Amino acid sequence: MCAIFGCLVWGMSPMHVTRTNQIMNQIMVASGERGRDGWGYHVQEDRGHSTGYNFERKSVERNSLHGRNDFFDEMHPIHQGGIIGNLRAEPTTEYVAEKREFDQQPYRAGGWNVVHNGTIANDHELRNHFAGQKLPTGVDSAAIAEFLARDETNDTATETELSATFFNMVSHLKGSYAILATHDHYPGVVFAACNYRPIWYAWLDGACFFASSKDYFPAGFAPQMVPPYSAWRFTPMHAHRLDPAVLQGRKALVVCSGGMDSVVAAKALQADGCDVHLLHFQYGSRAESPEYAAIMAVSNAMQVPLHVLPMGIYDKEDSPLLQADSEIAGGEAGAEFAHEWVPARNLVMLSLATAYAEAKGFDLIGLGNNLEEAGAYPDNEPEFINRFNEMLPFAVGDGKRLSVVMPVGNLMKHEIVALGEQLGAPMGLTWSCYRSGPVHCGTCGPCFMRKTAYTINGLEDPLQYARKDS
């Protein structure tokens, strides 16, 4: 419920120190929108001694940031070391009627200095059963510092051992968290960890800055987000991931229309060892009947479960694809522009698939978006999936790991055909046509692209077409 911020600096010249102070002032003031109930920061400089130089400032006065931008102007010139800070937004469950300075972060215990944004739901358990040193505050974030301080080897620990201690602490947390931490014996290191609470960082000429939002950095910065559900050690010019990159689970829910692209995507995931389930949406498409027959046949052929969900949010006039007698663009014209666009269809489908996947315990959501159709359909562009994945950790429950994968996302139609035939996908059971009928029309955009893709591969398309010459 706070903002956290920080900075790791090294090799600072006087000019760089001045600029770093200015940047830190801007980040701290901008961070005030996320916390107005107190603030504090800890400065630690490496002076070549075992414990370095420590300096701390705190305030427990509400709105004491207002009208100020000079917090770091008088700071001792720091040439190498770490700064971490917190601006507190006090939740009702952590309200302190008479706040004292030790109620305000950063918290300091056993050589560790810690700031935290979030809510620790198991703080009482951590403090009662795991912690060693006790801090004189009831604020939940103190449990983090106490847990870190319980390791009696902190005074002699190596950087690697401290990293293991930090990651072990993170693995015991229940609740929401974004954490920055430093240790007295390693002033040139900042530890960071988060789940869905954000941490952003940016490198700039001998410094790495941290904030709770990318909007808090000055103009011209290119901040990156610390990946949700990860832990890191930042040192000059390097970021080292502490947790092993967690492999996604193998239970995949594939959004599948019954068409070639999504069926090949499902087959690719199955070939990769995933436990594949198909999810078919009925949203009123004019080809709904042959699509449903196709997805049933594909499900049986692949021997995978099929889930069918209604998606009755559209009216027929919303798209030509929903009207039985509307004109359908053909040939190159149908392939190069989204004449039959259905408003936000992939976004709606992915949102519903996310809810279904979270509820039913899936790890992956598969989609048949592809590079060729990205030329006409914005929601086929791989960047759409990348952005959706960036949003996902904030849309599902704490601790849930879901991601969207696109097995054919970077493939053209002729490459999808080649992959499908190579994997033995049931290509002859799919339905690619925009029209409804006993066989594919052979003239609409999808039919044109599919037939051309088979021709490029020198293969015979197993489907029948009403017209083969278009």
C-alpha positions in Angstrom: 0.0 0.0 0.0 3.0 2.2 -0.5 5.5 3.4 -3.0 9.1 2.2 -2.8 12.1 3.8 -4.6 15.8 3.4 -4.7 19.1 3.8 -6.5 22.3 1.8 -6.9 25.3 4.0 -7.8 28.9 3.4 -8.6 31.9 5.5 -9.8 30.1 8.8 -9.3 31.8 12.1 -10.3 30.6 15.3 -8.6 28.5 16.1 -11.7 26.9 12.7 -11.7 26.2 13.0 -7.9 24.3 16.2 -8.6 22.3 14.7 -11.4 21.6 11.6 -9.3 20.2 13.7 -6.5 18.0 15.5 -8.9 16.6 12.3 -10.4 16.0 10.8 -6.9 14.2 14.0 -5.8 11.9 13.7 -8.8 11.2 10.0 -8.3 10.5 10.5 -4.6 8.2 13.5 -5.2 6.3 11.7 -8.0 6.0 8.6 -5.8 4.0 10.6 -3.3 0.8 9.9 -5.2 1.1 6.3 -3.8 1.9 7.2 -0.2 1.3 10.3 2.0 1.3 8.9 5.5 5.0 9.1 6.1 8.3 8.6 4.3 11.8 7.4 4.9 15.0 6.4 3.1 18.2 4.7 3.9 21.6 5.6 2.2 24.5 3.2 2.4 27.9 4.0 0.9 30.8 1.7 0.3 33.9 3.4 1.8 36.1 0.4 1.7 35.1 -0.7 5.2 33.1 -3.8 6.2 30.0 -1.9 7.1 30.3 1.2 5.0 28.5 4.5 5.8 24.8 4.5 6.7 22.5 7.5 6.8 18.8 7.6 7.3 16.0 10.1 7.3 12.3 9.5 8.2 9.1 11.4 8.8 5.8 10.1 10.2 3.9 13.3 9.5 1.1 13.0 6.9 1.6 15.0 3.7 5.1 16.1 4.7 6.2 15.7 1.1 3.9 18.5 0.0 5.8 21.4 -1.7 9.2 19.8 -1.3 11.8 18.6 -3.9 15.0 18.9 -1.9 15.3 15.6 -0.1 18.6 14.6 -1.6 20.2 18.0 -2.2 22.0 17.9 1.1 22.7 14.2 1.0 26.3 13.1 1.6 27.9 12.7 -1.8 27.7 9.0 -2.5 30.1 7.5 -5.0 29.2 3.8 -4.7 26.3 2.3 -2.7 22.6 1.8 -2.4 19.6 4.0 -1.5 16.2 2.5 -0.7 13.1 4.4 0.4 9.4 4.1 1.1 6.4 6.4 1.1 3.7 4.9 3.3 0.0 4.6 2.4 -1.5 3.3 5.7 -4.2 0.6 5.3 -7.0 0.4 7.7 -5.7 -3.0 9.0 -2.3 -1.4 9.8 -3.4 1.9 11.2 -1.1 3.4 13.9 -2.8 6.1 15.9 0.4 7.5 17.3 3.1 6.9 14.8 6.7 6.9 15.9 9.8 7.1 13.8 10.5 3.3 14.1 7.0 2.6 12.6 8.1 4.1 9.3 10.2 2.2 6.8 13.0 1.4 6.0 13.3 -1.3 8.6 16.7 -2.3 9.8 17.7 -5.6 11.4 20.7 -7.9 11.4 22.5 -5.8 8.9 19.6 -5.8 6.5 17.7 -2.6 5.3 14.3 -3.2 3.9 11.4 -1.3 2.2 8.2 -3.0 1.2 5.0 -2.1 -0.8 2.1 -4.4 -0.2 0.3 -6.4 2.5 1.9 -9.4 4.3 -1.0 -11.6 5.3 1.1 -14.1 7.3 3.2 -11.5 9.2 2.1 -12.8 12.6 3.2 -16.3 11.7 6.6 -15.1 10.4 7.2 -12.9 13.4 6.2 -15.5 16.0 7.7 -18.7 14.5 10.6 -17.6 12.2 11.9 -14.3 13.2 14.9 -13.6 15.5 15.3 -9.9 16.3 12.1 -8.1 17.2 11.4 -4.6 15.9 9.3 -2.3 18.1 6.5 -1.9 15.6 3.3 -3.7 14.7 3.5 -2.8 11.0 3.4 -6.0 8.9 6.4 -5.1 6.7 8.7 -5.4 9.7 8.3 -9.2 9.5 10.4 -9.1 6.3 13.4 -7.5 8.0 13.0 -9.8 11.1 12.9 -12.9 8.9 16.1 -11.8 7.1 17.9 -11.1 10.4 17.1 -14.5 11.8 20.1 -16.0 9.9 23.0 -15.8 12.3 25.5 -16.0 9.5 24.6 -12.6 8.2 27.8 -11.1 9.6 30.1 -13.4 7.7 27.8 -14.3 4.7 29.0 -14.0 1.2 27.0 -12.2 -1.4 25.7 -15.5 -2.8 24.7 -16.6 0.7 22.8 -13.3 1.3 21.1 -13.8 -2.0 19.9 -17.3 -0.9 18.7 -15.8 2.4 16.7 -13.1 0.5 15.1 -15.6 -1.8 14.3 -17.9 1.1 12.5 -15.0 2.8 10.5 -14.3 -0.4 9.4 -17.9 -0.7 7.8 -17.7 2.8 5.7 -14.6 2.1 1.9 -14.8 1.8 0.3 -11.7 0.4 1.4 -8.9 -1.9 4.9 -7.5 -2.1 7.4 -5.4 -3.9 10.6 -5.3 -1.9 14.0 -3.5 -2.1 16.7 -4.4 0.3 20.4 -3.7 1.0 22.9 -5.2 3.4 25.6 -3.4 5.4 28.4 -5.7 4.2 27.6 -5.2 0.5 26.7 -1.6 -0.1 27.1 -2.1 -3.9 24.1 -4.5 -4.0 20.4 -3.9 -4.1 18.1 -6.9 -3.8 14.6 -6.8 -5.4 11.6 -9.1 -5.4 7.9 -8.7 -6.3 4.8 -10.6 -7.1 2.1 -8.5 -8.7 3.2 -5.4 -6.9 5.3 -3.5 -9.4 9.0 -2.5 -9.4 10.4 -0.6 -12.3 14.1 0.0 -12.9 16.3 2.0 -15.3 20.0 2.1 -15.9 21.7 5.5 -16.6 25.5 6.3 -16.6 26.7 4.7 -13.3 23.4 4.3 -11.7 20.3 2.1 -11.6 17.1 3.7 -10.4 14.0 2.0 -8.9 10.4 3.1 -8.6 6.9 1.7 -8.2 5.7 3.1 -11.5 7.4 3.8 -14.8 5.6 7.2 -14.7 7.8 8.3 -11.8 11.0 8.4 -13.9 12.1 11.6 -15.6 11.4 12.0 -19.3 13.9 10.2 -21.5 14.2 7.1 -19.3 13.3 3.7 -20.6 12.3 1.8 -17.5 11.8 -2.0 -17.4 9.5 -3.9 -15.1 11.0 -6.5 -12.7 9.1 -9.6 -13.9 6.3 -10.5 -11.5 7.0 -13.4 -9.2 10.8 -13.1 -9.4 13.7 -12.2 -7.1 16.9 -10.3 -8.3 20.3 -9.1 -7.1 21.3 -5.8 -8.8 25.0 -5.0 -8.9 26.8 -2.3 -11.0 25.8 -2.9 -14.6 24.2 -6.3 -13.9 21.0 -7.8 -12.8 21.1 -11.4 -11.6 18.0 -13.5 -11.2 18.0 -15.3 -7.9 15.1 -17.7 -8.4 15.4 -20.3 -11.1 13.2 -19.3 -14.0 10.1 -21.1 -13.1 9.0 -23.4 -15.9 5.3 -22.9 -16.8 3.1 -25.8 -16.0 2.0 -28.2 -18.8 -1.8 -27.9 -18.7 -2.8 -25.9 -21.7 -6.2 -24.5 -22.7 -6.2 -23.7 -26.4 -8.8 -21.3 -27.8 -9.8 -23.2 -30.9 -12.3 -22.2 -33.6 -11.8 -25.5 -35.4 -9.7 -23.6 -38.1 -6.3 -24.5 -39.3 -4.3 -22.0 -37.3 -5.7 -22.9 -33.9 -5.7 -26.6 -34.5 -2.0 -26.5 -35.5 -1.3 -24.5 -32.4 -3.1 -27.1 -30.3 -1.2 -29.9 -32.0 2.1 -28.1 -31.5 1.5 -27.8 -27.7 0.4 -31.4 -27.6 3.6 -32.5 -29.4 5.6 -30.4 -26.8 4.2 -32.6 -24.0 1.3 -30.3 -22.8 -1.9 -31.7 -21.5 -4.1 -29.9 -24.1 -7.7 -29.0 -23.7 -9.7 -27.2 -26.4 -11.9 -24.2 -25.7 -14.5 -23.3 -28.3 -16.5 -20.1 -28.2 -19.9 -19.8 -29.9 -20.4 -16.1 -30.6 -22.8 -16.1 -33.5 -20.5 -16.6 -36.5 -22.3 -17.4 -39.7 -20.0 -20.5 -39.9 -20.9 -21.6 -36.4 -22.4 -25.0 -37.4 -19.5 -26.3 -39.6 -17.0 -24.8 -37.0 -18.7 -26.8 -34.2 -18.7 -30.0 -36.3 -15.0 -29.4 -37.0 -14.0 -28.8 -33.4 -15.8 -31.9 -32.3 -14.0 -34.0 -34.9 -10.7 -32.4 -34.1 -11.2 -33.1 -30.4 -11.9 -36.7 -31.1 -9.0 -37.1 -33.5 -6.5 -35.5 -31.0 -8.1 -37.3 -28.1 -8.3 -34.2 -26.0 -11.2 -32.7 -23.9 -13.4 -30.0 -25.5 -15.0 -27.2 -23.5 -17.7 -25.1 -25.3 -18.7 -21.7 -24.0 -21.4 -19.3 -25.3 -20.2 -15.7 -26.0 -23.5 -14.0 -26.8 -22.4 -10.4 -26.7 -22.7 -9.4 -30.3 -25.6 -8.3 -32.5 -25.7 -9.4 -36.1 -25.1 -5.9 -37.4 -21.8 -5.8 -35.5 -19.9 -7.6 -38.2 -20.5 -9.2 -41.7 -19.1 -12.4 -40.2 -22.3 -12.6 -38.0 -24.7 -12.1 -40.9 -25.8 -15.1 -43.0 -26.4 -13.1 -46.2 -23.7 -10.4 -46.0 -21.0 -9.9 -48.6 -17.7 -11.6 -47.9 -14.5 -10.2 -49.4 -12.6 -12.7 -51.5 -9.2 -13.4 -52.8 -6.3 -11.0 -52.0 -8.8 -8.4 -50.9 -10.1 -10.7 -48.2 -6.6 -11.7 -47.2 -5.1 -8.2 -46.9 -7.8 -6.3 -44.9 -10.1 -7.2 -42.0 -13.4 -6.7 -43.8 -15.0 -9.2 -41.5 -13.6 -7.7 -38.2 -15.5 -8.8 -35.1 -15.1 -6.1 -32.4 -12.4 -7.0 -29.9 -13.0 -10.7 -30.4 -9.6 -12.0 -29.4 -9.5 -9.7 -26.4 -12.9 -10.9 -25.2 -12.0 -14.5 -25.8 -8.7 -14.2 -24.0 -10.4 -12.5 -21.1 -13.0 -15.3 -20.8 -10.3 -17.9 -21.3 -8.2 -16.4 -18.5 -11.1 -16.6 -16.1 -11.9 -20.2 -17.1 -8.2 -21.2 -17.0 -7.6 -19.7 -13.6 -10.8 -21.4 -12.2 -10.0 -24.8 -13.7 -6.3 -24.9 -12.9 -4.7 -24.4 -16.3 -1.2 -23.0 -16.7 -1.1 -21.9 -20.3 -3.6 -20.4 -22.7 -2.9 -21.2 -26.4 -4.0 -19.0 -29.3 -3.8 -19.5 -33.0 -2.8 -15.9 -33.9 -0.3 -15.8 -36.7 2.1 -13.4 -38.4 0.2 -13.5 -41.8 -3.2 -12.4 -40.4 -1.4 -9.8 -38.3 -1.1 -7.9 -41.5 -4.8 -7.2 -41.4 -5.9 -8.0 -37.8 -4.4 -6.0 -34.9 -5.3 -8.8 -32.4 -3.2 -11.3 -34.4 0.0 -9.1 -33.9 2.4 -10.9 -31.5 2.8 -7.6 -29.6 -0.9 -7.8 -28.6 -0.1 -11.1 -26.9 3.0 -9.7 -25.3 1.0 -6.8 -23.9 -1.7 -9.1 -22.7 0.9 -11.2 -20.9 2.3 -8.1 -19.2 -1.2 -7.4 -17.9 -2.0 -11.0 -16.8 -0.3 -11.0 -13.4 -2.5 -8.1 -12.3 -5.7 -9.8 -13.5 -5.5 -13.1 -11.7 -5.3 -14.1 -8.0 -2.1 -13.8 -5.9 0.2 -16.7 -6.7 -1.6 -17.7 -9.9 0.8 -18.3 -12.9 -0.9 -17.9 -16.3 0.5 -16.9 -19.6 -0.7 -16.9 -23.2 1.4 -18.8 -25.7 1.3 -18.5 -29.5 2.8 -21.6 -31.1 2.2 -20.2 -34.6 2.4 -16.5 -33.7 5.5 -15.9 -35.8 4.5 -18.1 -38.7 3.1 -17.3 -42.1 0.3 -19.5 -43.6 2.5 -21.7 -45.7 4.7 -22.3 -42.6 1.6 -23.2 -40.6 0.6 -25.7 -43.2 4.1 -27.2 -43.2 4.1 -27.5 -39.4 0.7 -29.0 -39.3 1.5 -31.7 -41.9 4.8 -32.4 -40.1 3.1 -32.8 -36.7 0.3 -34.9 -38.1 -2.4 -32.4 -37.2 -5.9 -33.3 -38.5 -5.8 -30.8 -41.2 -8.6 -32.5 -43.2 -11.1 -32.0 -40.3 -10.6 -28.3 -39.8 -13.0 -25.5 -41.0 -11.3 -22.4 -42.3 -14.0 -20.8 -44.4 -16.0 -17.7 -43.4 -19.1 -19.1 -45.0 -21.4 -21.9 -43.9 -22.0 -24.9 -46.2 -21.3 -28.5 -46.9 -17.8 -27.6 -48.2 -15.4 -24.6 -48.1 -16.4 -21.8 -50.5 -12.9 -21.5 -52.0 -13.2 -17.7 -52.5 -13.1 -16.0 -49.1 -9.9 -14.6 -47.6 -9.2 -17.6 -45.4 -9.9 -20.1 -48.2 -7.6 -18.1 -50.5 -4.8 -18.1 -48.0 -5.1 -21.7 -47.1 -5.2 -22.9 -50.8 -2.2 -20.7 -51.6 -0.3 -22.0 -48.6 -0.8 -25.6 -49.7 0.3 -24.7 -53.2 3.5 -23.1 -51.9 4.3 -26.3 -50.0 3.6 -28.4 -53.1 1.0 -30.4 -51.1 -2.5 -31.4 -51.8 -5.1 -29.8 -49.5 -7.3 -32.5 -48.0 -10.3 -30.2 -48.0 -13.0 -29.9 -50.7 -13.8 -26.5 -52.2 -16.9 -25.3 -54.0 -14.5 -23.3 -56.3 -10.9 -24.4 -56.8 -9.8 -21.7 -59.2 -10.0 -18.6 -56.9 
